[in-house]
């Protein structure tokens, strides 16, 4: 059974060129030795305020692979979230929404 992590960010302003470049760099750094981090093409999005969206299938080749995948991809999403300011984020593993820890600037995986 494939399990995925889903993510989106909304705001009225589009991504700037600097933000877009930083996101590409972060994704490139985190994608070494991992499955592709999938970001959707938003040209056909029904919500014009969505500026970043995608989903990535979590690995399931070993017992702890899904958990390691969640930790890995939420670390990337935390860095992207800190790069793309003034946004409303949604990050979930299947239907379990992950909470943001404002103090540590990362997703709280204990909940």
Biopython code that builds the backbone (N, CA, C, O; Angstrom):
import numpy as np
from Bio.PDB.StructureBuilder import StructureBuilder

atoms = [
    (1, "UNK", "N", (0.843, -1.177, 0.000)),
    (1, "UNK", "CA", (0.000, 0.000, 0.000)),
    (1, "UNK", "C", (0.891, 1.244, 0.000)),
    (1, "UNK", "O", (1.716, 1.411, 0.898)),
    (2, "UNK", "N", (0.737, 2.091, -0.966)),
    (2, "UNK", "CA", (1.541, 3.307, -1.080)),
    (2, "UNK", "C", (0.986, 4.403, -0.170)),
    (2, "UNK", "O", (-0.217, 4.663, -0.141)),
    (3, "UNK", "N", (1.890, 5.033, 0.564)),
    (3, "UNK", "CA", (1.543, 6.153, 1.435)),
    (3, "UNK", "C", (2.291, 7.363, 0.920)),
    (3, "UNK", "O", (3.463, 7.276, 0.553)),
    (4, "UNK", "N", (1.599, 8.504, 0.895)),
    (4, "UNK", "CA", (2.209, 9.724, 0.357)),
    (4, "UNK", "C", (2.113, 10.867, 1.345)),
    (4, "UNK", "O", (1.275, 10.877, 2.246)),
    (5, "UNK", "N", (2.997, 11.830, 1.147)),
    (5, "UNK", "CA", (2.940, 13.086, 1.876)),
    (5, "UNK", "C", (2.453, 14.138, 0.881)),
    (5, "UNK", "O", (2.931, 14.202, -0.252)),
    (6, "UNK", "N", (1.502, 14.955, 1.314)),
    (6, "UNK", "CA", (0.884, 15.981, 0.475)),
    (6, "UNK", "C", (1.197, 17.349, 1.060)),
    (6, "UNK", "O", (1.262, 17.508, 2.279)),
    (7, "UNK", "N", (1.392, 18.341, 0.189)),
    (7, "UNK", "CA", (1.784, 19.659, 0.665)),
    (7, "UNK", "C", (1.269, 20.739, -0.285)),
    (7, "UNK", "O", (1.188, 20.555, -1.500)),
    (8, "UNK", "N", (0.924, 21.872, 0.323)),
    (8, "UNK", "CA", (0.535, 23.034, -0.483)),
    (8, "UNK", "C", (0.748, 24.300, 0.337)),
    (8, "UNK", "O", (0.732, 24.281, 1.568)),
    (9, "UNK", "N", (0.948, 25.399, -0.383)),
    (9, "UNK", "CA", (1.111, 26.711, 0.237)),
    (9, "UNK", "C", (0.264, 27.701, -0.542)),
    (9, "UNK", "O", (0.224, 27.681, -1.772)),
    (10, "UNK", "N", (-0.411, 28.567, 0.200)),
    (10, "UNK", "CA", (-1.279, 29.568, -0.419)),
    (10, "UNK", "C", (-0.902, 30.966, 0.057)),
    (10, "UNK", "O", (-0.564, 31.184, 1.220)),
    (11, "UNK", "N", (-0.971, 31.894, -0.874)),
    (11, "UNK", "CA", (-0.889, 33.315, -0.556)),
    (11, "UNK", "C", (-1.309, 34.084, -1.802)),
    (11, "UNK", "O", (-1.389, 33.514, -2.890)),
    (12, "UNK", "N", (-1.571, 35.350, -1.647)),
    (12, "UNK", "CA", (-2.032, 36.163, -2.780)),
    (12, "UNK", "C", (-0.917, 36.472, -3.775)),
    (12, "UNK", "O", (-1.182, 36.598, -4.971)),
    (13, "UNK", "N", (0.326, 36.597, -3.305)),
    (13, "UNK", "CA", (1.457, 36.913, -4.175)),
    (13, "UNK", "C", (2.089, 35.626, -4.712)),
    (13, "UNK", "O", (2.234, 34.642, -3.987)),
    (14, "UNK", "N", (2.458, 35.652, -5.984)),
    (14, "UNK", "CA", (3.131, 34.515, -6.597)),
    (14, "UNK", "C", (4.531, 34.353, -6.015)),
    (14, "UNK", "O", (5.054, 35.259, -5.366)),
    (15, "UNK", "N", (5.126, 33.199, -6.252)),
    (15, "UNK", "CA", (6.524, 33.008, -5.852)),
    (15, "UNK", "C", (7.408, 33.995, -6.603)),
    (15, "UNK", "O", (7.199, 34.257, -7.787)),
    (16, "UNK", "N", (8.390, 34.537, -5.903)),
    (16, "UNK", "CA", (9.358, 35.400, -6.570)),
    (16, "UNK", "C", (10.402, 34.517, -7.252)),
    (16, "UNK", "O", (10.479, 33.320, -6.976)),
    (17, "UNK", "N", (11.190, 35.096, -8.126)),
    (17, "UNK", "CA", (12.264, 34.339, -8.772)),
    (17, "UNK", "C", (13.266, 33.824, -7.742)),
    (17, "UNK", "O", (13.764, 32.706, -7.871)),
    (18, "UNK", "N", (13.565, 34.622, -6.728)),
    (18, "UNK", "CA", (14.500, 34.214, -5.674)),
    (18, "UNK", "C", (13.933, 33.016, -4.912)),
    (18, "UNK", "O", (14.648, 32.044, -4.666)),
    (19, "UNK", "N", (12.653, 33.080, -4.539)),
    (19, "UNK", "CA", (12.022, 31.956, -3.835)),
    (19, "UNK", "C", (12.022, 30.701, -4.702)),
    (19, "UNK", "O", (12.333, 29.613, -4.219)),
    (20, "UNK", "N", (11.684, 30.843, -5.951)),
    (20, "UNK", "CA", (11.634, 29.708, -6.878)),
    (20, "UNK", "C", (13.019, 29.058, -7.002)),
    (20, "UNK", "O", (13.138, 27.833, -6.994)),
    (21, "UNK", "N", (14.052, 29.881, -7.115)),
    (21, "UNK", "CA", (15.421, 29.362, -7.214)),
    (21, "UNK", "C", (15.849, 28.650, -5.930)),
    (21, "UNK", "O", (16.478, 27.594, -5.989)),
    (22, "UNK", "N", (15.516, 29.217, -4.779)),
    (22, "UNK", "CA", (15.861, 28.585, -3.504)),
    (22, "UNK", "C", (15.137, 27.251, -3.336)),
    (22, "UNK", "O", (15.724, 26.284, -2.853)),
    (23, "UNK", "N", (13.874, 27.195, -3.729)),
    (23, "UNK", "CA", (13.110, 25.945, -3.648)),
    (23, "UNK", "C", (13.751, 24.888, -4.536)),
    (23, "UNK", "O", (13.935, 23.749, -4.105)),
    (24, "UNK", "N", (14.093, 25.248, -5.765)),
    (24, "UNK", "CA", (14.743, 24.285, -6.667)),
    (24, "UNK", "C", (16.048, 23.771, -6.083)),
    (24, "UNK", "O", (16.347, 22.580, -6.175)),
    (25, "UNK", "N", (16.825, 24.663, -5.483)),
    (25, "UNK", "CA", (18.102, 24.271, -4.882)),
    (25, "UNK", "C", (17.873, 23.317, -3.713)),
    (25, "UNK", "O", (18.560, 22.302, -3.601)),
    (26, "UNK", "N", (16.920, 23.632, -2.846)),
    (26, "UNK", "CA", (16.627, 22.772, -1.704)),
    (26, "UNK", "C", (16.145, 21.395, -2.158)),
    (26, "UNK", "O", (16.591, 20.374, -1.636)),
    (27, "UNK", "N", (15.242, 21.371, -3.123)),
    (27, "UNK", "CA", (14.726, 20.098, -3.627)),
    (27, "UNK", "C", (15.862, 19.270, -4.217)),
    (27, "UNK", "O", (15.928, 18.060, -3.998)),
    (28, "UNK", "N", (16.745, 19.908, -4.954)),
    (28, "UNK", "CA", (17.886, 19.205, -5.534)),
    (28, "UNK", "C", (18.772, 18.595, -4.447)),
    (28, "UNK", "O", (19.212, 17.452, -4.572)),
    (29, "UNK", "N", (19.031, 19.349, -3.393)),
    (29, "UNK", "CA", (19.867, 18.871, -2.294)),
    (29, "UNK", "C", (19.230, 17.686, -1.566)),
    (29, "UNK", "O", (19.922, 16.738, -1.197)),
    (30, "UNK", "N", (17.925, 17.741, -1.364)),
    (30, "UNK", "CA", (17.232, 16.693, -0.615)),
    (30, "UNK", "C", (16.886, 15.474, -1.465)),
    (30, "UNK", "O", (16.555, 14.422, -0.919)),
    (31, "UNK", "N", (16.955, 15.593, -2.770)),
    (31, "UNK", "CA", (16.546, 14.494, -3.642)),
    (31, "UNK", "C", (17.667, 13.507, -3.951)),
    (31, "UNK", "O", (17.431, 12.511, -4.635)),
    (32, "UNK", "N", (18.875, 13.759, -3.465)),
    (32, "UNK", "CA", (19.988, 12.833, -3.684)),
    (32, "UNK", "C", (19.686, 11.536, -2.937)),
    (32, "UNK", "O", (19.426, 11.547, -1.734)),
    (33, "UNK", "N", (19.723, 10.433, -3.654)),
    (33, "UNK", "CA", (19.478, 9.090, -3.098)),
    (33, "UNK", "C", (18.055, 8.904, -2.582)),
    (33, "UNK", "O", (17.813, 8.015, -1.766)),
    (34, "UNK", "N", (17.119, 9.712, -3.034)),
    (34, "UNK", "CA", (15.719, 9.581, -2.638)),
    (34, "UNK", "C", (14.850, 9.610, -3.894)),
    (34, "UNK", "O", (15.296, 10.008, -4.970)),
    (35, "UNK", "N", (13.603, 9.181, -3.730)),
    (35, "UNK", "CA", (12.660, 9.298, -4.835)),
    (35, "UNK", "C", (12.447, 10.774, -5.147)),
    (35, "UNK", "O", (12.781, 11.638, -4.336)),
    (36, "UNK", "N", (11.907, 11.056, -6.290)),
    (36, "UNK", "CA", (11.678, 12.442, -6.692)),
    (36, "UNK", "C", (10.651, 13.115, -5.798)),
    (36, "UNK", "O", (9.644, 12.517, -5.418)),
    (37, "UNK", "N", (10.923, 14.356, -5.473)),
    (37, "UNK", "CA", (9.997, 15.207, -4.737)),
    (37, "UNK", "C", (9.127, 15.882, -5.785)),
    (37, "UNK", "O", (9.626, 16.684, -6.574)),
    (38, "UNK", "N", (7.858, 15.578, -5.807)),
    (38, "UNK", "CA", (6.975, 16.002, -6.884)),
    (38, "UNK", "C", (6.270, 17.317, -6.563)),
    (38, "UNK", "O", (5.544, 17.419, -5.574)),
    (39, "UNK", "N", (6.489, 18.307, -7.399)),
    (39, "UNK", "CA", (5.794, 19.591, -7.296)),
    (39, "UNK", "C", (4.918, 19.716, -8.535)),
    (39, "UNK", "O", (5.388, 19.549, -9.660)),
    (40, "UNK", "N", (3.640, 20.011, -8.315)),
    (40, "UNK", "CA", (2.688, 20.080, -9.417)),
    (40, "UNK", "C", (2.880, 21.337, -10.254)),
    (40, "UNK", "O", (3.333, 22.372, -9.764)),
    (41, "UNK", "N", (2.525, 21.219, -11.521)),
    (41, "UNK", "CA", (2.446, 22.373, -12.420)),
    (41, "UNK", "C", (1.128, 23.066, -12.094)),
    (41, "UNK", "O", (0.062, 22.462, -12.215)),
    (42, "UNK", "N", (1.195, 24.305, -11.688)),
    (42, "UNK", "CA", (-0.006, 25.001, -11.209)),
    (42, "UNK", "C", (-0.743, 25.781, -12.295)),
    (42, "UNK", "O", (-1.656, 26.547, -11.988)),
    (43, "UNK", "N", (-0.365, 25.600, -13.547)),
    (43, "UNK", "CA", (-1.024, 26.339, -14.623)),
    (43, "UNK", "C", (-2.519, 26.060, -14.693)),
    (43, "UNK", "O", (-3.303, 26.934, -15.064)),
    (44, "UNK", "N", (-2.911, 24.843, -14.335)),
    (44, "UNK", "CA", (-4.323, 24.466, -14.404)),
    (44, "UNK", "C", (-4.984, 24.417, -13.036)),
    (44, "UNK", "O", (-6.046, 23.812, -12.890)),
    (45, "UNK", "N", (-4.384, 25.034, -12.038)),
    (45, "UNK", "CA", (-4.934, 24.996, -10.682)),
    (45, "UNK", "C", (-6.257, 25.749, -10.617)),
    (45, "UNK", "O", (-6.431, 26.798, -11.236)),
    (46, "UNK", "N", (-7.178, 25.187, -9.853)),
    (46, "UNK", "CA", (-8.486, 25.836, -9.686)),
    (46, "UNK", "C", (-8.435, 26.936, -8.631)),
    (46, "UNK", "O", (-9.372, 27.727, -8.519)),
    (47, "UNK", "N", (-7.358, 26.995, -7.860)),
    (47, "UNK", "CA", (-7.211, 28.011, -6.823)),
    (47, "UNK", "C", (-5.993, 28.880, -7.148)),
    (47, "UNK", "O", (-4.858, 28.425, -7.010)),
    (48, "UNK", "N", (-6.216, 30.118, -7.576)),
    (48, "UNK", "CA", (-5.096, 30.977, -7.979)),
    (48, "UNK", "C", (-4.170, 31.372, -6.825)),
    (48, "UNK", "O", (-3.071, 31.872, -7.065)),
    (49, "UNK", "N", (-4.594, 31.156, -5.590)),
    (49, "UNK", "CA", (-3.745, 31.506, -4.451)),
    (49, "UNK", "C", (-2.765, 30.393, -4.083)),
    (49, "UNK", "O", (-1.861, 30.619, -3.280)),
    (50, "UNK", "N", (-2.922, 29.209, -4.647)),
    (50, "UNK", "CA", (-1.961, 28.137, -4.386)),
    (50, "UNK", "C", (-0.704, 28.434, -5.194)),
    (50, "UNK", "O", (-0.732, 28.508, -6.422)),
    (51, "UNK", "N", (0.410, 28.602, -4.461)),
    (51, "UNK", "CA", (1.674, 28.963, -5.122)),
    (51, "UNK", "C", (2.680, 27.815, -5.129)),
    (51, "UNK", "O", (3.705, 27.878, -5.808)),
    (52, "UNK", "N", (2.376, 26.766, -4.366)),
    (52, "UNK", "CA", (3.271, 25.614, -4.271)),
    (52, "UNK", "C", (2.422, 24.428, -3.852)),
    (52, "UNK", "O", (1.664, 24.507, -2.886)),
    (53, "UNK", "N", (2.552, 23.313, -4.591)),
    (53, "UNK", "CA", (1.722, 22.151, -4.262)),
    (53, "UNK", "C", (2.341, 20.893, -4.851)),
    (53, "UNK", "O", (2.950, 20.925, -5.921)),
    (54, "UNK", "N", (2.180, 19.799, -4.146)),
    (54, "UNK", "CA", (2.676, 18.537, -4.663)),
    (54, "UNK", "C", (2.381, 17.386, -3.731)),
    (54, "UNK", "O", (1.723, 17.541, -2.702)),
    (55, "UNK", "N", (2.884, 16.225, -4.116)),
    (55, "UNK", "CA", (2.801, 15.032, -3.271)),
    (55, "UNK", "C", (3.958, 14.124, -3.639)),
    (55, "UNK", "O", (4.416, 14.101, -4.782)),
    (56, "UNK", "N", (4.419, 13.378, -2.651)),
    (56, "UNK", "CA", (5.534, 12.470, -2.861)),
    (56, "UNK", "C", (5.224, 11.153, -2.164)),
    (56, "UNK", "O", (4.833, 11.125, -0.996)),
    (57, "UNK", "N", (5.404, 10.077, -2.894)),
    (57, "UNK", "CA", (5.206, 8.751, -2.316)),
    (57, "UNK", "C", (6.350, 8.447, -1.364)),
    (57, "UNK", "O", (7.518, 8.654, -1.694)),
    (58, "UNK", "N", (6.007, 7.957, -0.186)),
    (58, "UNK", "CA", (7.019, 7.623, 0.814)),
    (58, "UNK", "C", (7.566, 6.229, 0.545)),
    (58, "UNK", "O", (6.832, 5.347, 0.097)),
    (59, "UNK", "N", (8.845, 6.027, 0.814)),
    (59, "UNK", "CA", (9.445, 4.710, 0.561)),
    (59, "UNK", "C", (8.872, 3.667, 1.514)),
    (59, "UNK", "O", (8.524, 3.973, 2.655)),
    (60, "UNK", "N", (8.779, 2.432, 1.030)),
    (60, "UNK", "CA", (8.270, 1.364, 1.893)),
    (60, "UNK", "C", (9.074, 0.074, 1.732)),
    (60, "UNK", "O", (8.550, -1.027, 1.905)),
    (61, "UNK", "N", (10.349, 0.232, 1.400)),
    (61, "UNK", "CA", (11.183, -0.942, 1.122)),
    (61, "UNK", "C", (11.694, -1.642, 2.380)),
    (61, "UNK", "O", (12.091, -2.805, 2.319)),
    (62, "UNK", "N", (11.688, -0.946, 3.523)),
    (62, "UNK", "CA", (12.131, -1.528, 4.795)),
    (62, "UNK", "C", (11.114, -1.149, 5.867)),
    (62, "UNK", "O", (10.238, -0.316, 5.633)),
    (63, "UNK", "N", (11.235, -1.761, 7.038)),
    (63, "UNK", "CA", (10.278, -1.507, 8.122)),
    (63, "UNK", "C", (10.187, -0.027, 8.500)),
    (63, "UNK", "O", (9.087, 0.496, 8.680)),
    (64, "UNK", "N", (11.315, 0.641, 8.620)),
    (64, "UNK", "CA", (11.322, 2.044, 9.062)),
    (64, "UNK", "C", (11.368, 3.040, 7.909)),
    (64, "UNK", "O", (11.520, 4.238, 8.144)),
    (65, "UNK", "N", (11.242, 2.577, 6.684)),
    (65, "UNK", "CA", (11.427, 3.453, 5.525)),
    (65, "UNK", "C", (10.385, 4.564, 5.464)),
    (65, "UNK", "O", (10.724, 5.703, 5.141)),
    (66, "UNK", "N", (9.141, 4.263, 5.763)),
    (66, "UNK", "CA", (8.099, 5.300, 5.710)),
    (66, "UNK", "C", (8.419, 6.396, 6.720)),
    (66, "UNK", "O", (8.348, 7.581, 6.395)),
    (67, "UNK", "N", (8.770, 6.004, 7.947)),
    (67, "UNK", "CA", (9.093, 6.980, 8.987)),
    (67, "UNK", "C", (10.302, 7.818, 8.588)),
    (67, "UNK", "O", (10.302, 9.034, 8.775)),
    (68, "UNK", "N", (11.328, 7.181, 8.042)),
    (68, "UNK", "CA", (12.498, 7.922, 7.579)),
    (68, "UNK", "C", (12.120, 8.886, 6.457)),
    (68, "UNK", "O", (12.627, 10.007, 6.407)),
    (69, "UNK", "N", (11.240, 8.462, 5.565)),
    (69, "UNK", "CA", (10.767, 9.330, 4.491)),
    (69, "UNK", "C", (10.013, 10.538, 5.015)),
    (69, "UNK", "O", (10.203, 11.653, 4.528)),
    (70, "UNK", "N", (9.154, 10.322, 6.010)),
    (70, "UNK", "CA", (8.414, 11.436, 6.622)),
    (70, "UNK", "C", (9.385, 12.434, 7.222)),
    (70, "UNK", "O", (9.240, 13.641, 7.023)),
    (71, "UNK", "N", (10.379, 11.941, 7.957)),
    (71, "UNK", "CA", (11.360, 12.837, 8.576)),
    (71, "UNK", "C", (12.151, 13.609, 7.519)),
    (71, "UNK", "O", (12.378, 14.812, 7.647)),
    (72, "UNK", "N", (12.562, 12.896, 6.482)),
    (72, "UNK", "CA", (13.364, 13.511, 5.421)),
    (72, "UNK", "C", (12.577, 14.606, 4.698)),
    (72, "UNK", "O", (13.054, 15.733, 4.562)),
    (73, "UNK", "N", (11.377, 14.273, 4.240)),
    (73, "UNK", "CA", (10.618, 15.237, 3.436)),
    (73, "UNK", "C", (10.047, 16.375, 4.265)),
    (73, "UNK", "O", (9.891, 17.483, 3.751)),
    (74, "UNK", "N", (9.726, 16.135, 5.548)),
    (74, "UNK", "CA", (9.269, 17.265, 6.362)),
    (74, "UNK", "C", (10.425, 18.205, 6.684)),
    (74, "UNK", "O", (10.207, 19.400, 6.882)),
    (75, "UNK", "N", (11.650, 17.686, 6.741)),
    (75, "UNK", "CA", (12.803, 18.581, 6.915)),
    (75, "UNK", "C", (12.925, 19.504, 5.707)),
    (75, "UNK", "O", (13.169, 20.701, 5.857)),
    (76, "UNK", "N", (12.755, 18.948, 4.514)),
    (76, "UNK", "CA", (12.776, 19.775, 3.300)),
    (76, "UNK", "C", (11.630, 20.776, 3.316)),
    (76, "UNK", "O", (11.836, 21.962, 3.058)),
    (77, "UNK", "N", (10.425, 20.305, 3.618)),
    (77, "UNK", "CA", (9.265, 21.209, 3.634)),
    (77, "UNK", "C", (9.426, 22.304, 4.688)),
    (77, "UNK", "O", (8.958, 23.424, 4.487)),
    (78, "UNK", "N", (10.073, 22.000, 5.792)),
    (78, "UNK", "CA", (10.337, 23.025, 6.810)),
    (78, "UNK", "C", (11.249, 24.107, 6.253)),
    (78, "UNK", "O", (11.025, 25.296, 6.485)),
    (79, "UNK", "N", (12.271, 23.700, 5.525)),
    (79, "UNK", "CA", (13.180, 24.687, 4.931)),
    (79, "UNK", "C", (12.463, 25.511, 3.860)),
    (79, "UNK", "O", (12.666, 26.721, 3.763)),
    (80, "UNK", "N", (11.635, 24.859, 3.070)),
    (80, "UNK", "CA", (10.878, 25.608, 2.050)),
    (80, "UNK", "C", (9.930, 26.582, 2.729)),
    (80, "UNK", "O", (9.817, 27.734, 2.309)),
    (81, "UNK", "N", (9.247, 26.129, 3.777)),
    (81, "UNK", "CA", (8.312, 27.002, 4.487)),
    (81, "UNK", "C", (9.029, 28.225, 5.056)),
    (81, "UNK", "O", (8.476, 29.324, 5.041)),
    (82, "UNK", "N", (10.243, 28.048, 5.551)),
    (82, "UNK", "CA", (11.005, 29.181, 6.091)),
    (82, "UNK", "C", (11.518, 30.097, 4.978)),
    (82, "UNK", "O", (11.893, 31.239, 5.245)),
    (83, "UNK", "N", (11.538, 29.614, 3.750)),
    (83, "UNK", "CA", (11.974, 30.397, 2.594)),
    (83, "UNK", "C", (10.816, 31.187, 1.999)),
    (83, "UNK", "O", (10.988, 32.328, 1.570)),
    (84, "UNK", "N", (9.647, 30.579, 1.979)),
    (84, "UNK", "CA", (8.458, 31.184, 1.366)),
    (84, "UNK", "C", (7.578, 31.721, 2.493)),
    (84, "UNK", "O", (6.779, 30.987, 3.075)),
    (85, "UNK", "N", (7.733, 32.986, 2.786)),
    (85, "UNK", "CA", (7.063, 33.599, 3.937)),
    (85, "UNK", "C", (5.640, 34.041, 3.609)),
    (85, "UNK", "O", (5.238, 34.130, 2.449)),
    (86, "UNK", "N", (4.901, 34.313, 4.674)),
    (86, "UNK", "CA", (3.532, 34.834, 4.568)),
    (86, "UNK", "C", (2.624, 33.907, 3.774)),
    (86, "UNK", "O", (1.885, 34.347, 2.894)),
    (87, "UNK", "N", (2.689, 32.626, 4.093)),
    (87, "UNK", "CA", (1.886, 31.632, 3.395)),
    (87, "UNK", "C", (1.075, 30.813, 4.383)),
    (87, "UNK", "O", (1.411, 30.707, 5.563)),
    (88, "UNK", "N", (0.007, 30.242, 3.873)),
    (88, "UNK", "CA", (-0.811, 29.296, 4.629)),
    (88, "UNK", "C", (-0.457, 27.905, 4.113)),
    (88, "UNK", "O", (-0.677, 27.596, 2.941)),
    (89, "UNK", "N", (0.088, 27.075, 4.983)),
    (89, "UNK", "CA", (0.591, 25.760, 4.579)),
    (89, "UNK", "C", (-0.354, 24.643, 4.985)),
    (89, "UNK", "O", (-1.059, 24.726, 5.991)),
    (90, "UNK", "N", (-0.344, 23.601, 4.173)),
    (90, "UNK", "CA", (-1.024, 22.344, 4.471)),
    (90, "UNK", "C", (-0.028, 21.240, 4.159)),
    (90, "UNK", "O", (0.447, 21.118, 3.030)),
    (91, "UNK", "N", (0.284, 20.437, 5.168)),
    (91, "UNK", "CA", (1.164, 19.283, 4.983)),
    (91, "UNK", "C", (0.516, 18.110, 5.711)),
    (91, "UNK", "O", (0.159, 18.217, 6.884)),
    (92, "UNK", "N", (0.366, 16.993, 5.008)),
    (92, "UNK", "CA", (-0.284, 15.822, 5.597)),
    (92, "UNK", "C", (0.328, 14.540, 5.052)),
    (92, "UNK", "O", (0.750, 14.472, 3.897)),
    (93, "UNK", "N", (0.366, 13.538, 5.898)),
    (93, "UNK", "CA", (0.683, 12.189, 5.459)),
    (93, "UNK", "C", (-0.669, 11.497, 5.357)),
    (93, "UNK", "O", (-1.342, 11.241, 6.356)),
    (94, "UNK", "N", (-1.043, 11.204, 4.112)),
    (94, "UNK", "CA", (-2.399, 10.737, 3.813)),
    (94, "UNK", "C", (-3.382, 11.734, 4.418)),
    (94, "UNK", "O", (-3.366, 12.897, 4.014)),
    (95, "UNK", "N", (-4.235, 11.344, 5.363)),
    (95, "UNK", "CA", (-5.203, 12.295, 5.907)),
    (95, "UNK", "C", (-4.803, 12.836, 7.283)),
    (95, "UNK", "O", (-5.604, 13.500, 7.940)),
    (96, "UNK", "N", (-3.577, 12.558, 7.721)),
    (96, "UNK", "CA", (-3.092, 13.060, 9.012)),
    (96, "UNK", "C", (-2.331, 14.372, 8.798)),
    (96, "UNK", "O", (-1.207, 14.373, 8.296)),
    (97, "UNK", "N", (-2.953, 15.480, 9.183)),
    (97, "UNK", "CA", (-2.354, 16.802, 9.010)),
    (97, "UNK", "C", (-1.233, 16.987, 10.032)),
    (97, "UNK", "O", (-1.409, 16.719, 11.221)),
    (98, "UNK", "N", (-0.080, 17.448, 9.549)),
    (98, "UNK", "CA", (1.068, 17.684, 10.418)),
    (98, "UNK", "C", (1.029, 19.105, 10.964)),
    (98, "UNK", "O", (0.692, 20.052, 10.253)),
    (99, "UNK", "N", (1.379, 19.235, 12.238)),
    (99, "UNK", "CA", (1.360, 20.540, 12.897)),
    (99, "UNK", "C", (2.730, 21.203, 12.796)),
    (99, "UNK", "O", (3.767, 20.540, 12.843)),
    (100, "UNK", "N", (2.707, 22.517, 12.659)),
    (100, "UNK", "CA", (3.921, 23.322, 12.578)),
    (100, "UNK", "C", (4.306, 23.777, 13.973)),
    (100, "UNK", "O", (3.457, 24.254, 14.727)),
    (101, "UNK", "N", (5.577, 23.636, 14.325)),
    (101, "UNK", "CA", (6.108, 24.103, 15.589)),
    (101, "UNK", "C", (6.795, 25.446, 15.342)),
    (101, "UNK", "O", (7.885, 25.504, 14.773)),
    (102, "UNK", "N", (6.151, 26.505, 15.772)),
    (102, "UNK", "CA", (6.647, 27.858, 15.520)),
    (102, "UNK", "C", (7.956, 28.133, 16.261)),
    (102, "UNK", "O", (8.782, 28.914, 15.790)),
    (103, "UNK", "N", (8.144, 27.504, 17.398)),
    (103, "UNK", "CA", (9.374, 27.725, 18.170)),
    (103, "UNK", "C", (10.594, 27.128, 17.464)),
    (103, "UNK", "O", (11.637, 27.774, 17.369)),
    (104, "UNK", "N", (10.461, 25.896, 16.973)),
    (104, "UNK", "CA", (11.588, 25.205, 16.354)),
    (104, "UNK", "C", (11.617, 25.336, 14.833)),
    (104, "UNK", "O", (12.556, 24.880, 14.182)),
    (105, "UNK", "N", (10.586, 25.960, 14.275)),
    (105, "UNK", "CA", (10.475, 26.167, 12.825)),
    (105, "UNK", "C", (10.597, 24.854, 12.057)),
    (105, "UNK", "O", (11.380, 24.729, 11.115)),
    (106, "UNK", "N", (9.793, 23.876, 12.491)),
    (106, "UNK", "CA", (9.759, 22.569, 11.837)),
    (106, "UNK", "C", (8.409, 21.907, 12.122)),
    (106, "UNK", "O", (7.654, 22.346, 12.989)),
    (107, "UNK", "N", (8.130, 20.850, 11.378)),
    (107, "UNK", "CA", (6.899, 20.109, 11.615)),
    (107, "UNK", "C", (7.075, 19.223, 12.838)),
    (107, "UNK", "O", (8.096, 18.555, 12.999)),
    (108, "UNK", "N", (6.071, 19.230, 13.691)),
    (108, "UNK", "CA", (6.090, 18.442, 14.924)),
    (108, "UNK", "C", (5.585, 17.045, 14.595)),
    (108, "UNK", "O", (4.386, 16.841, 14.409)),
    (109, "UNK", "N", (6.488, 16.095, 14.524)),
    (109, "UNK", "CA", (6.132, 14.727, 14.145)),
    (109, "UNK", "C", (5.705, 13.881, 15.333)),
    (109, "UNK", "O", (5.418, 12.694, 15.174)),
    (110, "UNK", "N", (5.659, 14.473, 16.519)),
    (110, "UNK", "CA", (5.252, 13.729, 17.706)),
    (110, "UNK", "C", (3.734, 13.675, 17.857)),
    (110, "UNK", "O", (3.217, 12.950, 18.707)),
    (111, "UNK", "N", (3.030, 14.435, 17.039)),
    (111, "UNK", "CA", (1.560, 14.498, 17.184)),
    (111, "UNK", "C", (0.874, 13.837, 16.024)),
    (111, "UNK", "O", (-0.355, 13.795, 15.976)),
]
sb = StructureBuilder()
sb.init_structure("model")
sb.init_model(0)
sb.init_chain("A")
sb.init_seg("    ")
for serial, (resi, resn, name, xyz) in enumerate(atoms, 1):
    if name == "N":
        sb.init_residue(resn, " ", resi, " ")
    sb.init_atom(name, np.array(xyz, "f"), 0.0, 1.0, " ", f" {name:<3s}", serial, name[0])
structure = sb.get_structure()
